[in-house]
Amino acid sequence: MDINTTTEEKAERLLNGMPTNGHGGDDTMTVDDELLTLMVSCLCGGIKICVQSHQQALEAQRLGAVGVIFENSNGNKATALPHESLSIPCYKSLDDAFTIVQSEKDVKDLVHPKLVSPILVTSSQCLLAAVKDCLGASSFIPVFCAANNVEEAENALSNKFDGILLMNMPPKNEDMQRLLKVQCSIHGSAQLPDTLSFKKKRSAIGVVSLQGDYLLHEGRLREALRHFAVEDQFEVVRIRTPDDIKHYQNNDCLRAIVLPGGWSNLQTQLFRRNKLDEALTEFANSSRDKKCYILCVCAGWILARSRDGYGCEDRLLLNFFDTVIDNNILHGRYKIRLEPHTHSEEYTLFTDEEKASSNDDRWGIFSNAPVARNFPKETTEILARVVMPKSDERDGAVVGIRQGNFFGYAFHDGIHRPFVKTLITDT
């Protein structure tokens, strides 16, 4: 997309799930880039499907796909996107949905951090390692593998691709369920965190890693641990099965669990299939009497609600928070007002320029994000509200709360340092 693209055109492409400004040019990240980068990170662990009709797109959504590529039967771009009744991104072609890698030359041509699309490996699965090396360990851009059938998809998942592109709709509902099952089971059992030389185990912060932006959370948690110089006290680990939770609990080192952003419809299926919902509920119930915490972000916050609001009716209900959650309310960059009692100095929500006029209004990126309402005031700390023009009914909407040991946010920026500070303070 060229530099003369209007804001309206960018917004239209954004709503269509498309990149707004390509991969060339300077390395300055625009608001659109930041938002798309967040949206892209939420696709880890997902399955996209090529479809040829509106009905197939609806079926793909029902099955738990995180996006569809809508092409005509002759392989050309669709002239119109089937938006009605669809809450997942639709793309007009593979080029709109992915940065495509077909050879080692394509790997060398990757531009990072300017990438605002997932990467699709279409030819050889051996390119995965080369792509990951090119992106670097700190990248949370997911790498998808193209698969012509369920067997190829299973193989790609076993080789630890972050996502799958099914070139055709699964012939049977059972095939999609089979892939979701593989996605839950391929990663193996948990391992004990490393121990220090004097044999003291580190406390574990578990990030639920079935689907969503768990790579982003892992990176930002580790950054927060470095910031407070407590890497020798805490270890960030992945949680994918009930056995993982039990493993760390049995070794008395699981201090916190993070439920990441992502696609709440797909996470609902994966949690239930893997019986992770039951294990998380058990941990949540026990954490009320211990110094253990849960951080729920965006999709994770939606699943942690106790009562349905807008757009949540078919989602898992974990009952961690006594609140109503409304889904898909905020999308874009908005001001956030932090409440005075928060660890305000630890929220990295502002630029150096914004620090000069520091007040409680800071900026955050929201991707189809929820808001909270109808919670008990006596047991709820409001951590953050969104700031809108007074004419906008969303002005003052609650985008961050704490209830006891549970933290819930609708945004990702800056929340990890105050969460880690709470763990340190309570150790």
N, C-alpha and C positions, 0 to 999 in steps of 0.2 A: 504494500500500500504506500502511495507516495506522500510527500510531506504536505501536499495541498489538501489532504483529506479533511473534510469538515468535522466538527464535533458531532453533528447529527449522524454523519456517515459512520463515524467510529462507534457511536452508541448503537446504531443499527447492527453493525458487525458484532459488537460485544454481545448483544442480545441473541444473536444467531450463533454464538459460541465460536466466533472466528477471531483470529489475530487482528489487531487494529493497525499495526505499523510495520509488519514484516520483520526481518532479522538483520537488515543492513544499517548503515549510518553510525552515529556516535553511540556511546555506551551509557548515555543519560537515561535513567529509568523514569518514564512518565507515570502519571497516575494510572493510566490505562494499563501500562506494563506491570505495575505493582499488583493491580487487581487481577490481571490475567495470570500472573505468576502464582498468585494465591489460588486461583481457580484451577490452574494446571496441577499444583501440588496436591489438591484434593482428589485427583484422579488415581493416585497410587492404589494398586490392588483392584482396579476396575476392569470391566469388560465392555468394549464398544462393539457395535454390530453394524454391518452394511445392510441396509434395507432398501426395498424398491417400492414400497407403498406406505401410505399413512397407516393402514391397518398393521403392517409389520412393525412400524415404529412404535405404535401403542403396545404391541405384544412384547417388543424388546424392553420397553419401560416396565411393563408388568413383571418381566423376568428378572429385573434388577440391573439392566445395563446402565452405564454411566454416560452414555451418549450414543447417537446413531449417525451414520453417514448415509445420507439420502440421495441415491443415484437412480437414474432411469435404467431400465433393463438393458439399454445399449451401452451403459457405462458412462454416459455423458452427465454433466452436472444437471441437477434438478433446477427447473426454472422457478419453483416456489417451494418453500420449506413448510412442512406440516406442523404448524405450531399448536393448533387447537388440542387441548387436553394433554399436551406434553409438558413435563416439567424438567426434562433432561435436555442438554444441548443437542441441536441438530446441525449438521454440516453439509455443505453442498458437494464436497469432494474430499478425497484423502488429503490433497494439498492444503485445504482449509483447516483440516482437523489435526494435522501432524507436520512435523519436520521429518521428512523421509530420508532414511539411510539405507542405501542399497549396496554400498561398497566401502572399502577403507578410505577411498578418496572423499566420500561424503562425510566420513567421520572427521577427517582433517579440516573440512570446511565448516564444521559446526562453530557457531559464534555464541559464546557464553560470557556474561550473564544476559545477553540480549534475547535469548530464546524465550518466546512466550507461547510455545506449543509443546505438547508431549512429543517425544521422538518415536518414530515407527521404524523398526528393523524389518525389512520385507524379504531379505534374501537368505542370509545365513545367521543362525543363532549365535555363532562364534563371534559375531560383531558386538555382542552385548558388553563383553569385558573392555573392548576398545572404546566403546561409547562412554562407559562409566569412567574409564581412565581419563578420557577427554574432558568430561564434565567436572571431575574432581569429587572428592569425598563429601564436600559440603553441599553439593547440589541436591535439590529435592525435586528436580524435573523427572517425571516418570518415563521409563522406556517401555514401549509396547512392542509386542511381536505379532506379525500378521500370521493368521492360521486359517487354513482352508477347511479344517474339520476339527472335531472334538479331540481326536487323538493328538494332532499337532498342537492344539491349545494346551492340553494336559502336559505335554512334553516341555512347552515353553514355560509354563508355570513352575514345573519342577526345576527348570534351569534359572529360576528366580528373576524372570522378567517382572516388571512392576504392573503390567497390564497386558490385555489381549485384545486384538482386533479380529473378530470373526468375520471372514469375508462373505459369509452367507448366514442367514438365520438358522439356528439349530433346528434340525428336522423334528426333534421331539423336545417337549418340556423337560423330560428326564435328562437330556443331554446338558442343558443349562444347569440344572441342579447338580449334575455330576461335576461340572466345572467349579461351581461354588464350593462343593465339598472338597475338591482338590486344593482350591485356594486356601481353605482353612487348615489343611492337614500336611502340606508339603514341607513346612518349616522345621519340623522335628521338635523334640522336647527342649525345655529350658535348660540352661546351664547356670551353675552358681556364679555370681559375680566374682571377679578376681579378689583375692585377699591380699592385704598388705603384708609387708615383710614381717611385721610383728603379729601376724595372724588375726588381726581385727577385721571382721567382715565389713564391707561398705553397705550402707543402706541402699535399697533399690528403689528407683522411680520407674515404674512400669508404664510403657506407652502401648496402648492397645493397637495392634498393627495388622488388622485384617483388611482394612480399606481406609482410604483417606490420607490426610497430609501428615502421616506419622513421621516421615523423614524430616519434615520441617520442625516438628516438636522435638525430636531427638536432638537436632542441631542447636535449637535455641535453649533447650534445657542445659546442654553441655556448656554453651556460652555463659549461661547464668551461673553455673557451678564454677567456671573459671573466674568470672567476675568477683565472686565472693571467696575465691581461693579455697574451695572445699571439695575439689575433685577427689581428694583422698578419703572423703567421707561418704560420697554418694556415687552410685553407678546407674546409668540409664540403660534399661533393658527392654526387650520387646515381650509383650503379652499377646499370645494368640490362642491359647487353650486354657481350660480350667486347671489342667495340671501345672501350667506355668505359674498361675496364682498360688496354687497349693504348694508348689515347690519353694517359692520364695517365702511364703508364710511359715512353712515348716522350719525354715532356717532363720526365722525371726528377723528378716531384713527388708520386708516390703513396707516402705513408708508411704508410698503414694502411687496412684494410678491416674493416667491421663487418657481421657476419651477424646480422640481428635476430631477435627472437622472432616468433611467429606460428603458422601451421599448417604443420607439417613435411610433412604429406602433400601439400598443395597446393604448397608450395615445392619439393618433390622434382620434381613435374611441370614446374613453370615453369623450374627450373634446367636440367633435362635438355632441355626443348624449346628453350631459348634457348642451349644449349651453354655456359651460365655455369659449370657444374660443372668443365668442362675448363679454362676460363680462371682460375677461382679456384685450382684445383690447381696450375696453372703459377705463379701469383703466390705461393702458399704455398711451393712448392719453392724459388723464387728468394729469398724473404724470409729463409730460414734463413741465407743468407750476406750479407744486407744489414741495415740498420737499419730494417726494415719489420715491421709487426705486424698481427696479426689478432685481433679481439675477437668471440667467438661467444657469443650469449646465448640461452638457452632453446631454441627450435626450431633456431636456428643452431648451438648446441652439439650438439644431437642429430645434425644432418647432418654435423658435423665429426668424429664419432667414428671409430674404426677397427674396433670390434667391436660386434655387436648385443647389447643386453640386452633387458629386458622392453619390449614395445610398439614396437620399432624395426625389426622384420624387413623391412618393405616400404619403408623410408626410404632416401634417397640416402646413400651412404657416402663421405665425402670424405677420410678418413684423415689429418686434420690432427693429431688427438690420439691418442696411444697409450693408449686407455682403452676400457672398456665403459661404455655409457650406458644407464640404465634410464629409460624415459619415463613420464610421468603419475604421478609419485610424490608430489609435494607440491602442495597447493592450499589457500591461505589465508595468514594472517599468522603467521610463526614467528620465534623468536629465531635470530640468526645469530652464530656465534662466529668472529671474524676471527683468523687466525693471527698471531703476533707479528711475523713478518718482512714483513707487508704494509704498504702505505702507510696504516696504520690511521687516521691523522689526516685523510686525504682522503676517507674513505668517509662520505657523508652519509646514514647509515642510522638516525640517532637524532634524537629531538626535543630541544629545549632542556632539558626536564625530565629526560630520560634522560642528558644530559651531566653533570648534577650528580652522578650516581652512576656515572660513566663507568667501564666495564670493557670486556672484549672481547666482551660479549654485546649485540647490537643487534637491531633489528627489520627484517624485510624481507617483501615481499609476493611470493607464489609463485602462478603460474597454470598448473595442470597441468604442473608443472615436472619436469625430469629430475634425476638424481643420477649421480655418476661412481663407478666402482669398478674394481678390477683394473688399476691403472696402475703403472708402474715407479717405485718410491720414489726411486731415485737421480736420475731426470731430471724429477721432478714436484714443484713447489711447491704445497702445499695452501694455498689462499687463504682459504677459508671452509668452515665446517661448520654444519649445522642443529642446533639444540638442542631436544631433546624430553625428555619424561619418560623415565627410565631403562627403564621397561617397554615403551616404544615402540621397535621394532626399527629405526626410522629415525633414532634418536638418534645424532648424530655423522656422519650421511651427508654426503658431500662435495658441496658446492654451488658450489665455485669452485676452479679450478686454473690453474697456469701451467706450460706446457712450452716452454721456449725463448722464442720470439717470439709464442707463441699463448696467449691468455687465454680461458678458458671459464667462464661463470657460468650458474646456474639462475635468477637474479633480476636485476632491473634497477636497483633503488635504489642510488644511491651509487657505482656502478662506473665512471662516466665520468671523474671527476676523477683517480682513481689511474691510469687508462689514459692520459689526456692527460699526466699528470705523467711517466709513463714515456717518452712520445714526446719531451717537452721535455728530460728528463734525458739522453736518448740522441741528441739532435740535435748 
